[in-house]
Amino acid sequence: MKTSFEFPIGLEYLVKEIKIFSPMYNKKYFFDYHTNIPVIKAFRPKWKDDLESKNYKIHNLFGSKINDVKVKESLYYCSECLREQLEINGEGYWNRLHQIPGVYICTIHQVLLDYYSINT
């Protein structure tokens, strides 16, 4: 089964399961802080229509046509960011800016991003 990193799938279930910890964990919170939707909003005023469309799988939220902007099929990370995250937080996390199609260099460290393939 292929995974899409472009579309936030399953948020309703996540919110339902996690709301017992805090009312701040709602769908808008996850859209705004844990997806690439804020980037999409800047370039696609009708992003919500695209996302809710029955045909969203043939759309590319970062482009205007099919295959306009190639969607990343792996997760990308900066090894320098990961090292810093481990030192500061004791764990690493996926940086959402590294997941944006067309971004292959870390904007902080100016190094090529490594990738982790999960669609094998």
Secondary structure in CASP SS format (residue, H / E / C, confidence):
PFRMAT SS
TARGET T0000
AUTHOR 0000-0000-0000
METHOD secondary structure of the structure
MODEL  1
M C 1.00
K C 1.00
T C 1.00
S C 1.00
F C 1.00
E C 1.00
F C 1.00
P C 1.00
I C 1.00
G C 1.00
L H 1.00
E H 1.00
Y H 1.00
L H 1.00
V H 1.00
K H 1.00
E H 1.00
I H 1.00
K C 1.00
I C 1.00
F C 1.00
S C 1.00
P C 1.00
M C 1.00
Y C 1.00
N C 1.00
K H 1.00
K H 1.00
Y H 1.00
F H 1.00
F H 1.00
D H 1.00
Y H 1.00
H H 1.00
T C 1.00
N C 1.00
I H 1.00
P H 1.00
V H 1.00
I H 1.00
K H 1.00
A H 1.00
F H 1.00
R C 1.00
P C 1.00
K C 1.00
W H 1.00
K H 1.00
D H 1.00
D H 1.00
L H 1.00
E H 1.00
S C 1.00
K C 1.00
N C 1.00
Y H 1.00
K H 1.00
I H 1.00
H C 1.00
N C 1.00
L C 1.00
F C 1.00
G C 1.00
S C 1.00
K C 1.00
I C 1.00
N C 1.00
D C 1.00
V C 1.00
K C 1.00
V C 1.00
K C 1.00
E C 1.00
S C 1.00
L E 1.00
Y E 1.00
Y E 1.00
C C 1.00
S H 1.00
E H 1.00
C H 1.00
L H 1.00
R H 1.00
E H 1.00
Q H 1.00
L H 1.00
E H 1.00
I H 1.00
N H 1.00
G C 1.00
E C 1.00
G C 1.00
Y C 1.00
W C 1.00
N C 1.00
R H 1.00
L H 1.00
H H 1.00
Q H 1.00
I C 1.00
P C 1.00
G C 1.00
V C 1.00
Y C 1.00
I E 1.00
C C 1.00
T C 1.00
I C 1.00
H C 1.00
Q C 1.00
V C 1.00
L E 1.00
L C 1.00
D E 1.00
Y E 1.00
Y E 1.00
S C 1.00
I C 1.00
N C 1.00
T C 1.00
END
